[in-house]
């Protein structure tokens, strides 16, 4: 069964790849109902990729779907996609003109790619979600499918990487869902109207939804701040709860009514970007950098890794606090993502074994320090006095896993409550 993938249509003036793909899904469905030789789109998915990619769209997401085509009628679908891609290019060009007229700095110039494949390449997905892949890697992989078709500009086709990765994601081990609601066109330039109270009530009513609010600021996390067609996105453990939560939000009179919506299966909150967790020992006390970030030097990790450099950012909340309290010699466990300069950006941190630090045996009133008198026995002094405690001074216990607040996590980061 063929696959269709799309990536890299975003612009700063309102372009949105999820919305463009939603329009494609809508048109494919309409034409299927009218008798075109293909079925309804299936397994519509939104796939996040390596956050450090040099050429990426907002959130680095790509889209894909599966579709059944009657044997011998593949060219009919390809002809339709040819025309649809031409109209997409026209819309993007118009948005870029608007952006230029407003003298906005082009931080990202779209390099859209529409991809048609008859195969999936799971190995490519894992490479694209965990590290850097080149356009040449993607081109070479696509050529393994002799029936593949690419629509893009020959010199501007970075969207091929995301399109191929979205198609190649299986999601058999773990997945989440997102319902994306889109705005009416007359509301595009107005402030989104979604009440905080309604999002709070939705979260309480549908506890299978995910990451709706920041527990610290109490602010909703479902709506973007950028000028794009998205009204909000509700993430959930299943599609039914996502849809019910959406209907519930739309029932509030004070909330903006959406124009349409789309449900996606996603790799968000799965932790796919991180391969495993590590353990090591601090070489020195934490170093506090400008901005309040914490730098850790670690050794003794594994046979093949001797040293690592870890970063706990100010915004990471509980992770930063724990990192700041660590001492030289502490044993810690962590999970995180390596950035292009080599440091690990921490997404989870745990104190496994604390050093004794400045704890000492207490002093007796006679001026002599107490000594041990055996396991589970009180301390004794040479003068005959006893003391019930073994140590005085600082005592630090091992910790539970620490993670950033909901508002400061990557799309891909797996919350502790999903483990």
BADO-342060 format. One record per residue (C-alpha): residue number from 1; residue in three letters; chain; x, y, z. Coordinates in Angstrom, 2 decimals, always signed. Layout:
BADO-342060
ATOM, NUM, ala, A, X, Y, Z
...
end
This chain:
BADO-342060
ATOM, 1, unk, A, +0.00, +0.00, +0.00
ATOM, 2, unk, A, +1.53, +3.37, -1.01
ATOM, 3, unk, A, +2.61, +6.10, +1.40
ATOM, 4, unk, A, +2.59, +9.89, +0.98
ATOM, 5, unk, A, +4.86, +12.17, +3.06
ATOM, 6, unk, A, +5.29, +15.95, +3.32
ATOM, 7, unk, A, +7.73, +18.25, +5.10
ATOM, 8, unk, A, +9.14, +21.77, +5.20
ATOM, 9, unk, A, +6.36, +24.11, +4.09
ATOM, 10, unk, A, +6.48, +26.41, +7.15
ATOM, 11, unk, A, +7.02, +30.16, +6.80
ATOM, 12, unk, A, +7.18, +32.85, +9.48
ATOM, 13, unk, A, +4.09, +34.54, +8.03
ATOM, 14, unk, A, +1.65, +31.73, +8.63
ATOM, 15, unk, A, +2.70, +28.63, +6.74
ATOM, 16, unk, A, +2.07, +25.36, +8.54
ATOM, 17, unk, A, +2.98, +21.89, +7.28
ATOM, 18, unk, A, +0.31, +20.16, +9.38
ATOM, 19, unk, A, -2.36, +22.41, +7.88
ATOM, 20, unk, A, -1.16, +21.88, +4.31
ATOM, 21, unk, A, -1.21, +18.12, +4.86
ATOM, 22, unk, A, -4.66, +18.40, +6.45
ATOM, 23, unk, A, -5.85, +20.09, +3.24
ATOM, 24, unk, A, -4.33, +17.23, +1.23
ATOM, 25, unk, A, -6.07, +14.62, +3.42
ATOM, 26, unk, A, -9.37, +16.47, +3.02
ATOM, 27, unk, A, -9.07, +16.61, -0.77
ATOM, 28, unk, A, -7.99, +12.97, -1.09
ATOM, 29, unk, A, -11.01, +11.97, +1.02
ATOM, 30, unk, A, -13.41, +14.11, -1.02
ATOM, 31, unk, A, -12.18, +12.68, -4.32
ATOM, 32, unk, A, -12.32, +9.13, -2.95
ATOM, 33, unk, A, -15.99, +9.67, -2.07
ATOM, 34, unk, A, -16.56, +10.92, -5.63
ATOM, 35, unk, A, -15.19, +7.68, -7.08
ATOM, 36, unk, A, -11.50, +8.31, -7.68
ATOM, 37, unk, A, -9.57, +5.00, -7.74
ATOM, 38, unk, A, -8.15, +5.25, -4.23
ATOM, 39, unk, A, -9.43, +4.72, -0.71
ATOM, 40, unk, A, -9.63, +7.07, +2.23
ATOM, 41, unk, A, -6.31, +8.15, +3.79
ATOM, 42, unk, A, -5.20, +5.90, +6.66
ATOM, 43, unk, A, -2.76, +6.14, +9.58
ATOM, 44, unk, A, -2.30, +9.91, +9.32
ATOM, 45, unk, A, +0.80, +10.66, +11.38
ATOM, 46, unk, A, +2.78, +13.59, +12.75
ATOM, 47, unk, A, +6.42, +12.64, +13.40
ATOM, 48, unk, A, +8.94, +14.77, +15.31
ATOM, 49, unk, A, +12.62, +14.45, +14.38
ATOM, 50, unk, A, +16.09, +15.28, +15.74
ATOM, 51, unk, A, +15.72, +18.67, +17.48
ATOM, 52, unk, A, +19.23, +19.85, +16.52
ATOM, 53, unk, A, +18.78, +19.47, +12.76
ATOM, 54, unk, A, +20.32, +22.49, +11.01
ATOM, 55, unk, A, +17.42, +22.81, +8.54
ATOM, 56, unk, A, +14.19, +22.30, +10.38
ATOM, 57, unk, A, +10.70, +23.69, +10.64
ATOM, 58, unk, A, +8.98, +24.75, +13.88
ATOM, 59, unk, A, +9.10, +21.74, +16.17
ATOM, 60, unk, A, +10.76, +19.76, +13.37
ATOM, 61, unk, A, +7.63, +17.77, +12.50
ATOM, 62, unk, A, +6.84, +15.92, +9.27
ATOM, 63, unk, A, +3.60, +14.30, +8.09
ATOM, 64, unk, A, +2.62, +11.10, +6.31
ATOM, 65, unk, A, -0.34, +8.87, +5.44
ATOM, 66, unk, A, -1.07, +5.50, +3.91
ATOM, 67, unk, A, -3.54, +5.08, +1.04
ATOM, 68, unk, A, -4.95, +2.16, -0.92
ATOM, 69, unk, A, -4.95, +2.54, -4.72
ATOM, 70, unk, A, -6.73, +0.28, -7.18
ATOM, 71, unk, A, -4.24, -1.82, -9.13
ATOM, 72, unk, A, -3.33, -0.22, -12.43
ATOM, 73, unk, A, -4.57, +3.24, -11.35
ATOM, 74, unk, A, -1.46, +4.54, -9.58
ATOM, 75, unk, A, -0.90, +7.15, -12.31
ATOM, 76, unk, A, -4.25, +8.74, -11.48
ATOM, 77, unk, A, -3.07, +9.39, -7.92
ATOM, 78, unk, A, +0.33, +10.60, -9.10
ATOM, 79, unk, A, -1.30, +13.06, -11.51
ATOM, 80, unk, A, -3.43, +14.43, -8.69
ATOM, 81, unk, A, -0.38, +14.82, -6.43
ATOM, 82, unk, A, +1.47, +16.62, -9.23
ATOM, 83, unk, A, -1.27, +19.24, -9.43
ATOM, 84, unk, A, -1.63, +19.51, -5.67
ATOM, 85, unk, A, +2.08, +20.13, -5.22
ATOM, 86, unk, A, +1.98, +22.91, -7.82
ATOM, 87, unk, A, -0.82, +24.64, -5.88
ATOM, 88, unk, A, +1.15, +24.19, -2.64
ATOM, 89, unk, A, +4.18, +25.90, -4.16
ATOM, 90, unk, A, +2.00, +28.81, -5.22
ATOM, 91, unk, A, +0.58, +29.25, -1.70
ATOM, 92, unk, A, +4.08, +29.18, -0.18
ATOM, 93, unk, A, +5.31, +31.79, -2.66
ATOM, 94, unk, A, +2.43, +34.09, -1.75
ATOM, 95, unk, A, +3.22, +33.75, +1.96
ATOM, 96, unk, A, +6.89, +34.54, +1.35
ATOM, 97, unk, A, +5.88, +37.73, -0.49
ATOM, 98, unk, A, +3.79, +38.78, +2.51
ATOM, 99, unk, A, +6.74, +38.06, +4.79
ATOM, 100, unk, A, +9.10, +40.10, +2.61
ATOM, 101, unk, A, +6.65, +43.04, +2.46
ATOM, 102, unk, A, +6.58, +43.13, +6.26
ATOM, 103, unk, A, +10.41, +43.32, +6.31
ATOM, 104, unk, A, +10.63, +40.18, +8.42
ATOM, 105, unk, A, +13.98, +38.45, +8.59
ATOM, 106, unk, A, +13.85, +35.08, +6.83
ATOM, 107, unk, A, +15.00, +32.67, +9.53
ATOM, 108, unk, A, +13.91, +29.70, +7.48
ATOM, 109, unk, A, +13.17, +29.50, +3.78
ATOM, 110, unk, A, +10.82, +26.57, +3.03
ATOM, 111, unk, A, +12.19, +23.67, +1.00
ATOM, 112, unk, A, +8.97, +21.63, +0.61
ATOM, 113, unk, A, +9.03, +18.04, -0.52
ATOM, 114, unk, A, +6.12, +15.74, -1.31
ATOM, 115, unk, A, +7.10, +12.07, -1.41
ATOM, 116, unk, A, +5.34, +8.98, -2.77
ATOM, 117, unk, A, +6.67, +5.57, -1.67
ATOM, 118, unk, A, +5.62, +1.95, -1.69
ATOM, 119, unk, A, +8.02, +0.95, +1.12
ATOM, 120, unk, A, +8.95, +2.00, +4.63
ATOM, 121, unk, A, +12.56, +2.29, +5.84
ATOM, 122, unk, A, +12.48, +2.03, +9.67
ATOM, 123, unk, A, +16.26, +2.29, +10.01
ATOM, 124, unk, A, +16.13, +5.71, +8.38
ATOM, 125, unk, A, +13.55, +6.91, +10.92
ATOM, 126, unk, A, +15.78, +5.95, +13.85
ATOM, 127, unk, A, +18.74, +7.75, +12.30
ATOM, 128, unk, A, +16.65, +10.88, +11.67
ATOM, 129, unk, A, +15.16, +11.04, +15.18
ATOM, 130, unk, A, +18.46, +10.46, +17.01
ATOM, 131, unk, A, +21.03, +12.35, +15.00
ATOM, 132, unk, A, +22.14, +14.11, +11.86
ATOM, 133, unk, A, +21.28, +12.63, +8.46
ATOM, 134, unk, A, +22.20, +14.17, +5.14
ATOM, 135, unk, A, +20.06, +14.84, +2.13
ATOM, 136, unk, A, +22.25, +12.42, +0.21
ATOM, 137, unk, A, +21.36, +9.71, +2.75
ATOM, 138, unk, A, +17.67, +10.35, +2.08
ATOM, 139, unk, A, +18.06, +10.38, -1.71
ATOM, 140, unk, A, +19.98, +7.11, -1.64
ATOM, 141, unk, A, +17.32, +5.46, +0.55
ATOM, 142, unk, A, +14.43, +6.60, -1.65
ATOM, 143, unk, A, +16.14, +5.10, -4.72
ATOM, 144, unk, A, +15.73, +1.67, -3.12
ATOM, 145, unk, A, +12.04, +1.95, -4.04
ATOM, 146, unk, A, +11.88, +1.92, -7.88
ATOM, 147, unk, A, +8.26, +3.17, -7.79
ATOM, 148, unk, A, +9.05, +6.23, -5.67
ATOM, 149, unk, A, +8.22, +9.76, -6.79
ATOM, 150, unk, A, +9.59, +13.06, -5.41
ATOM, 151, unk, A, +8.12, +16.53, -5.94
ATOM, 152, unk, A, +10.54, +19.27, -4.93
ATOM, 153, unk, A, +13.01, +21.81, -6.24
ATOM, 154, unk, A, +16.23, +20.06, -7.16
ATOM, 155, unk, A, +18.37, +22.53, -5.19
ATOM, 156, unk, A, +15.92, +23.04, -2.31
ATOM, 157, unk, A, +14.68, +19.68, -1.08
ATOM, 158, unk, A, +15.63, +19.35, +2.60
ATOM, 159, unk, A, +11.97, +18.38, +3.17
ATOM, 160, unk, A, +12.81, +14.98, +1.70
ATOM, 161, unk, A, +14.46, +13.95, +4.98
ATOM, 162, unk, A, +11.34, +14.58, +7.06
ATOM, 163, unk, A, +8.97, +13.13, +4.47
ATOM, 164, unk, A, +10.95, +9.90, +4.32
ATOM, 165, unk, A, +11.30, +9.68, +8.12
ATOM, 166, unk, A, +7.57, +10.25, +8.69
ATOM, 167, unk, A, +6.68, +7.49, +6.24
ATOM, 168, unk, A, +9.29, +5.18, +7.79
ATOM, 169, unk, A, +8.15, +5.55, +11.41
ATOM, 170, unk, A, +6.42, +2.39, +12.66
ATOM, 171, unk, A, +5.45, +3.40, +16.19
ATOM, 172, unk, A, +4.77, -0.21, +17.15
ATOM, 173, unk, A, +6.39, +0.05, +20.59
ATOM, 174, unk, A, +4.88, +3.35, +21.69
ATOM, 175, unk, A, +2.85, +6.20, +20.24
ATOM, 176, unk, A, +0.58, +9.03, +21.30
ATOM, 177, unk, A, -2.15, +10.95, +19.50
ATOM, 178, unk, A, -2.80, +14.59, +18.73
ATOM, 179, unk, A, -5.92, +16.35, +17.58
ATOM, 180, unk, A, -5.00, +19.59, +15.84
ATOM, 181, unk, A, -7.78, +22.16, +15.53
ATOM, 182, unk, A, -7.48, +24.81, +12.80
ATOM, 183, unk, A, -8.74, +28.40, +12.82
ATOM, 184, unk, A, -11.22, +30.08, +10.55
ATOM, 185, unk, A, -9.37, +32.25, +8.06
ATOM, 186, unk, A, -11.02, +35.46, +9.32
ATOM, 187, unk, A, -9.44, +34.82, +12.76
ATOM, 188, unk, A, -5.85, +34.37, +11.59
ATOM, 189, unk, A, -4.71, +37.84, +12.65
ATOM, 190, unk, A, -6.61, +37.89, +15.96
ATOM, 191, unk, A, -5.57, +36.58, +19.38
ATOM, 192, unk, A, -6.59, +33.00, +20.03
ATOM, 193, unk, A, -9.51, +32.74, +22.46
ATOM, 194, unk, A, -9.14, +29.62, +24.62
ATOM, 195, unk, A, -9.89, +30.15, +28.32
ATOM, 196, unk, A, -7.44, +28.86, +30.91
ATOM, 197, unk, A, -10.28, +27.51, +33.02
ATOM, 198, unk, A, -11.69, +25.43, +30.18
ATOM, 199, unk, A, -8.28, +23.81, +29.58
ATOM, 200, unk, A, -7.97, +23.04, +33.29
ATOM, 201, unk, A, -11.43, +21.46, +33.35
ATOM, 202, unk, A, -10.66, +19.48, +30.20
ATOM, 203, unk, A, -7.44, +18.13, +31.77
ATOM, 204, unk, A, -9.31, +16.98, +34.87
ATOM, 205, unk, A, -12.16, +15.43, +32.92
ATOM, 206, unk, A, -9.98, +13.60, +30.38
ATOM, 207, unk, A, -6.97, +12.33, +32.30
ATOM, 208, unk, A, -5.62, +10.44, +29.29
ATOM, 209, unk, A, -4.75, +13.75, +27.66
ATOM, 210, unk, A, -1.12, +14.90, +27.95
ATOM, 211, unk, A, +0.82, +18.10, +28.60
ATOM, 212, unk, A, -2.15, +20.45, +28.50
ATOM, 213, unk, A, -0.97, +22.88, +31.19
ATOM, 214, unk, A, +2.25, +24.01, +32.86
ATOM, 215, unk, A, +1.89, +23.04, +36.55
ATOM, 216, unk, A, +4.12, +25.93, +37.60
ATOM, 217, unk, A, +2.68, +28.84, +35.63
ATOM, 218, unk, A, -0.80, +27.25, +35.36
ATOM, 219, unk, A, -0.88, +28.44, +31.75
ATOM, 220, unk, A, -2.26, +26.28, +28.90
ATOM, 221, unk, A, +0.27, +24.64, +26.59
ATOM, 222, unk, A, -2.08, +23.60, +23.80
ATOM, 223, unk, A, -2.02, +26.79, +21.68
ATOM, 224, unk, A, +0.97, +28.17, +19.72
ATOM, 225, unk, A, +2.07, +31.78, +19.85
ATOM, 226, unk, A, +3.07, +31.96, +16.20
ATOM, 227, unk, A, +0.96, +33.35, +13.33
ATOM, 228, unk, A, -0.25, +30.06, +11.89
ATOM, 229, unk, A, -3.59, +28.32, +11.19
ATOM, 230, unk, A, -3.41, +26.14, +14.34
ATOM, 231, unk, A, -5.92, +26.97, +17.07
ATOM, 232, unk, A, -4.70, +24.29, +19.46
ATOM, 233, unk, A, -3.33, +20.77, +19.65
ATOM, 234, unk, A, -4.59, +18.24, +22.22
ATOM, 235, unk, A, -2.25, +15.31, +22.91
ATOM, 236, unk, A, -3.57, +12.09, +24.39
ATOM, 237, unk, A, -2.87, +8.41, +24.95
ATOM, 238, unk, A, -5.57, +7.49, +22.44
ATOM, 239, unk, A, -7.55, +9.08, +19.63
ATOM, 240, unk, A, -10.94, +8.79, +21.36
ATOM, 241, unk, A, -9.89, +10.88, +24.36
ATOM, 242, unk, A, -8.29, +13.46, +22.07
ATOM, 243, unk, A, -11.53, +13.82, +20.11
ATOM, 244, unk, A, -13.74, +13.94, +23.23
ATOM, 245, unk, A, -11.50, +16.55, +24.83
ATOM, 246, unk, A, -11.70, +18.64, +21.65
ATOM, 247, unk, A, -15.51, +18.45, +21.61
ATOM, 248, unk, A, -15.54, +19.45, +25.27
ATOM, 249, unk, A, -13.38, +22.54, +24.63
ATOM, 250, unk, A, -15.55, +23.55, +21.71
ATOM, 251, unk, A, -18.63, +23.44, +23.95
ATOM, 252, unk, A, -17.46, +26.52, +25.92
ATOM, 253, unk, A, -19.05, +29.73, +24.63
ATOM, 254, unk, A, -15.95, +31.79, +25.43
ATOM, 255, unk, A, -13.68, +29.57, +23.32
ATOM, 256, unk, A, -12.95, +30.23, +19.66
ATOM, 257, unk, A, -14.74, +27.86, +17.30
ATOM, 258, unk, A, -12.43, +25.95, +14.99
ATOM, 259, unk, A, -12.91, +25.58, +11.25
ATOM, 260, unk, A, -11.74, +21.95, +11.03
ATOM, 261, unk, A, -9.61, +19.42, +12.83
ATOM, 262, unk, A, -7.30, +16.48, +12.16
ATOM, 263, unk, A, -6.27, +13.52, +14.32
ATOM, 264, unk, A, -2.69, +12.30, +14.05
ATOM, 265, unk, A, -0.84, +9.30, +15.42
ATOM, 266, unk, A, +2.48, +10.66, +16.72
ATOM, 267, unk, A, +5.87, +9.85, +18.25
ATOM, 268, unk, A, +5.51, +12.79, +20.66
ATOM, 269, unk, A, +6.27, +12.04, +24.33
ATOM, 270, unk, A, +7.75, +8.62, +23.43
ATOM, 271, unk, A, +11.43, +9.40, +24.06
ATOM, 272, unk, A, +12.40, +7.89, +20.70
ATOM, 273, unk, A, +15.20, +10.45, +20.33
ATOM, 274, unk, A, +17.13, +9.01, +23.30
ATOM, 275, unk, A, +18.68, +5.58, +22.99
ATOM, 276, unk, A, +19.41, +4.69, +26.64
ATOM, 277, unk, A, +20.30, +6.02, +30.08
ATOM, 278, unk, A, +23.80, +6.35, +31.54
ATOM, 279, unk, A, +25.51, +6.37, +34.94
ATOM, 280, unk, A, +28.71, +8.09, +36.03
ATOM, 281, unk, A, +30.59, +9.96, +38.76
ATOM, 282, unk, A, +31.13, +13.73, +39.05
ATOM, 283, unk, A, +34.76, +14.77, +38.49
ATOM, 284, unk, A, +34.25, +18.12, +40.22
ATOM, 285, unk, A, +31.58, +20.23, +41.86
ATOM, 286, unk, A, +28.96, +21.70, +39.50
ATOM, 287, unk, A, +29.97, +24.82, +37.55
ATOM, 288, unk, A, +27.38, +27.61, +37.39
ATOM, 289, unk, A, +27.41, +29.35, +34.00
ATOM, 290, unk, A, +26.02, +32.69, +32.87
ATOM, 291, unk, A, +22.23, +32.55, +32.86
ATOM, 292, unk, A, +22.08, +30.08, +35.73
ATOM, 293, unk, A, +22.81, +26.99, +33.65
ATOM, 294, unk, A, +24.74, +24.16, +35.33
ATOM, 295, unk, A, +27.71, +22.37, +33.77
ATOM, 296, unk, A, +28.72, +18.88, +34.98
ATOM, 297, unk, A, +31.85, +16.89, +34.17
ATOM, 298, unk, A, +31.35, +13.12, +34.49
ATOM, 299, unk, A, +33.67, +10.10, +34.40
ATOM, 300, unk, A, +33.44, +6.34, +34.87
ATOM, 301, unk, A, +30.45, +5.97, +32.59
ATOM, 302, unk, A, +31.18, +2.75, +30.72
ATOM, 303, unk, A, +33.99, +0.79, +29.12
ATOM, 304, unk, A, +33.63, +2.68, +25.84
ATOM, 305, unk, A, +32.83, +6.14, +27.28
ATOM, 306, unk, A, +35.31, +7.65, +29.74
ATOM, 307, unk, A, +34.07, +11.22, +30.14
ATOM, 308, unk, A, +30.98, +13.27, +29.37
ATOM, 309, unk, A, +29.92, +16.90, +29.68
ATOM, 310, unk, A, +26.35, +17.49, +30.83
ATOM, 311, unk, A, +24.25, +20.67, +30.71
ATOM, 312, unk, A, +21.29, +21.40, +32.99
ATOM, 313, unk, A, +19.58, +24.55, +31.76
ATOM, 314, unk, A, +18.01, +27.15, +34.02
ATOM, 315, unk, A, +14.61, +26.44, +32.43
ATOM, 316, unk, A, +14.82, +22.74, +33.33
ATOM, 317, unk, A, +13.57, +23.42, +36.85
ATOM, 318, unk, A, +13.93, +20.31, +39.02
ATOM, 319, unk, A, +16.82, +19.02, +36.92
ATOM, 320, unk, A, +18.73, +22.27, +37.34
ATOM, 321, unk, A, +18.05, +22.30, +41.08
ATOM, 322, unk, A, +19.32, +18.76, +41.57
ATOM, 323, unk, A, +22.36, +19.44, +39.37
ATOM, 324, unk, A, +23.19, +22.50, +41.46
ATOM, 325, unk, A, +23.07, +20.45, +44.70
ATOM, 326, unk, A, +25.43, +17.73, +43.47
ATOM, 327, unk, A, +28.95, +17.27, +44.85
ATOM, 328, unk, A, +32.21, +15.94, +43.52
ATOM, 329, unk, A, +32.17, +12.15, +43.78
ATOM, 330, unk, A, +28.37, +11.78, +43.52
ATOM, 331, unk, A, +27.11, +8.96, +41.33
ATOM, 332, unk, A, +24.31, +10.05, +39.03
ATOM, 333, unk, A, +22.13, +8.56, +36.31
ATOM, 334, unk, A, +20.87, +10.61, +33.39
ATOM, 335, unk, A, +19.13, +10.69, +30.03
ATOM, 336, unk, A, +19.64, +13.40, +27.47
ATOM, 337, unk, A, +20.42, +14.38, +23.91
ATOM, 338, unk, A, +23.88, +15.16, +22.55
ATOM, 339, unk, A, +24.06, +18.55, +20.86
ATOM, 340, unk, A, +26.33, +19.24, +17.84
ATOM, 341, unk, A, +29.06, +20.72, +20.09
ATOM, 342, unk, A, +29.28, +17.49, +22.09
ATOM, 343, unk, A, +27.53, +18.29, +25.39
ATOM, 344, unk, A, +24.56, +16.27, +26.64
ATOM, 345, unk, A, +21.46, +18.41, +27.21
ATOM, 346, unk, A, +19.81, +16.76, +30.20
ATOM, 347, unk, A, +16.18, +15.68, +29.99
ATOM, 348, unk, A, +16.18, +13.49, +33.10
ATOM, 349, unk, A, +18.51, +13.29, +36.12
ATOM, 350, unk, A, +18.79, +11.13, +39.24
ATOM, 351, unk, A, +21.19, +11.07, +42.21
ATOM, 352, unk, A, +22.06, +7.40, +42.73
ATOM, 353, unk, A, +24.69, +7.60, +45.47
ATOM, 354, unk, A, +25.78, +10.70, +47.34
ATOM, 355, unk, A, +29.25, +11.27, +48.74
ATOM, 356, unk, A, +29.53, +11.70, +52.50
ATOM, 357, unk, A, +30.33, +15.37, +51.92
ATOM, 358, unk, A, +31.14, +17.29, +55.10
ATOM, 359, unk, A, +29.54, +14.85, +57.54
ATOM, 360, unk, A, +31.72, +14.10, +60.60
ATOM, 361, unk, A, +31.57, +12.13, +63.83
ATOM, 362, unk, A, +30.17, +14.44, +66.56
ATOM, 363, unk, A, +32.36, +15.89, +69.32
ATOM, 364, unk, A, +31.91, +14.87, +72.92
ATOM, 365, unk, A, +31.61, +17.56, +75.62
ATOM, 366, unk, A, +35.03, +16.46, +76.84
ATOM, 367, unk, A, +36.54, +17.64, +73.56
ATOM, 368, unk, A, +37.20, +14.25, +72.01
ATOM, 369, unk, A, +35.39, +13.03, +68.88
ATOM, 370, unk, A, +33.02, +10.08, +69.29
ATOM, 371, unk, A, +33.98, +6.76, +67.70
ATOM, 372, unk, A, +32.02, +3.81, +66.37
ATOM, 373, unk, A, +31.32, +0.98, +68.80
ATOM, 374, unk, A, +29.97, -1.48, +66.22
ATOM, 375, unk, A, +27.16, -1.95, +63.73
ATOM, 376, unk, A, +23.81, -0.62, +64.92
ATOM, 377, unk, A, +25.43, +0.59, +68.18
ATOM, 378, unk, A, +25.56, +4.18, +69.48
ATOM, 379, unk, A, +28.81, +6.12, +69.22
ATOM, 380, unk, A, +31.07, +6.04, +72.30
ATOM, 381, unk, A, +33.69, +8.39, +73.71
ATOM, 382, unk, A, +36.76, +7.36, +75.66
ATOM, 383, unk, A, +35.27, +9.18, +78.63
ATOM, 384, unk, A, +32.34, +6.76, +78.62
ATOM, 385, unk, A, +29.61, +8.96, +77.18
ATOM, 386, unk, A, +27.48, +7.73, +74.23
ATOM, 387, unk, A, +25.81, +9.49, +71.29
ATOM, 388, unk, A, +22.83, +8.00, +69.36
ATOM, 389, unk, A, +23.57, +9.55, +65.93
ATOM, 390, unk, A, +26.33, +8.33, +63.64
ATOM, 391, unk, A, +26.97, +11.64, +61.88
ATOM, 392, unk, A, +26.37, +15.34, +62.19
ATOM, 393, unk, A, +26.33, +17.86, +59.38
ATOM, 394, unk, A, +25.01, +17.60, +55.84
ATOM, 395, unk, A, +23.25, +14.42, +54.74
ATOM, 396, unk, A, +22.10, +13.92, +51.17
ATOM, 397, unk, A, +19.93, +11.01, +50.10
ATOM, 398, unk, A, +19.59, +9.50, +46.64
ATOM, 399, unk, A, +16.74, +10.97, +44.63
ATOM, 400, unk, A, +13.93, +10.00, +42.33
ATOM, 401, unk, A, +14.15, +10.91, +38.67
ATOM, 402, unk, A, +13.83, +14.64, +38.01
ATOM, 403, unk, A, +12.43, +16.13, +34.80
ATOM, 404, unk, A, +11.60, +19.63, +33.49
ATOM, 405, unk, A, +8.11, +21.08, +33.86
ATOM, 406, unk, A, +5.64, +20.43, +31.05
ATOM, 407, unk, A, +6.27, +23.81, +29.47
ATOM, 408, unk, A, +10.02, +23.22, +29.15
ATOM, 409, unk, A, +10.17, +19.76, +27.61
ATOM, 410, unk, A, +10.90, +18.75, +24.06
ATOM, 411, unk, A, +8.00, +17.41, +22.02
ATOM, 412, unk, A, +9.73, +14.02, +22.02
ATOM, 413, unk, A, +10.57, +13.83, +25.74
ATOM, 414, unk, A, +8.80, +11.00, +27.55
ATOM, 415, unk, A, +7.22, +12.23, +30.81
ATOM, 416, unk, A, +7.83, +10.17, +33.93
ATOM, 417, unk, A, +4.11, +9.47, +34.23
ATOM, 418, unk, A, +4.20, +7.65, +30.88
ATOM, 419, unk, A, +6.90, +5.17, +31.93
end
